[in-house]
Amino acid sequence: MAIWLGRATSQECTAGTTPLLVFTPNNLEETVAIKIISLDALKSKRLEELIFEEIKILQQMNHPNIVKFYEALLSDRNCYIIT
């Protein structure tokens, strides 16, 4: 499991109904957004599949006008998509 050390800013917001945390890791010079998805909120297997499809697509993207994908982490309760 990766450990991201850094400082969270006070810029918490939402993307639709998904909470985002704006974070500056110590090992990066730029700020990242962490999309926090509650696994309990995924009421169907299809919604879970869509999240993993989103991660696969983000991993393949490399364009200056699209956010950079850094990592996806999975805990017992949440999925974290770091962009």
QUIWOSUL-V733125 format. One line per field, one symbol per residue. phi: phi as a letter, one per 40 degrees, with the letter a starting at -180 (. if undefined). psi: psi as a letter, one per 30 degrees, with the letter a starting at -180 (. if undefined). burial: 1 if it has 9 or more other C-alpha atoms within 8 Angstrom, else 0. A space follows every 10 residues. Layout:
phi: ???
psi: ???
burial: ???
This chain:
phi: .cbbcibccc ccabbgbccb bcabcccbcb cbbbcbbccc cccacccccc cccdcccccc caaccbdccb abbbbcbbbb bbb
psi: kkjjkakklg ikaljcgkkk kkkjlfgkfl klkjkjjkff fjfleeeeee eeeeeeeeff kikfgkkkke lkkkafflkk jj.
burial: 0000010010 0100000111 1111110000 1111111110 0100001100 0000100100 1000000110 0110000111 111
